[in-house]
Amino acid sequence: MDAELLQFLLVGTLVGMYLLAMLYLRRQPLSLGRYTFWGLFALLVPALGPFLVIAASRPDGRQRHSSRLIRR
C-alpha cells in the first residue's frame, strides 16, 4: 500500500464516522446549540487524538516501567 491510499482510507473513515454521528444526533431532540456542540466535538476528538498522545508522552521518549525487580 502506498501513502496516498492509506491517507484516503483514513480520511474516508473519519468522514464516515462523522456522518454516522450526525445521523444519530439528528434523531435526538437537541437544540441547535447542543447539536452544533456535539458536531464540533465529533470532529475535534479524532483530530486532536494524536496531539494529546504526543503531549502525554514523556519528552525523552523513555517509557516508565511500573514492574519492580524481584531479588532472590
Residue pairs with C-beta under 8 A, 6 or more apart in sequence:
14 46
14 47
17 42
17 46
18 42
18 43
21 38
21 39
21 42
22 39
22 42
25 35
25 38
25 39
30 38
58 64
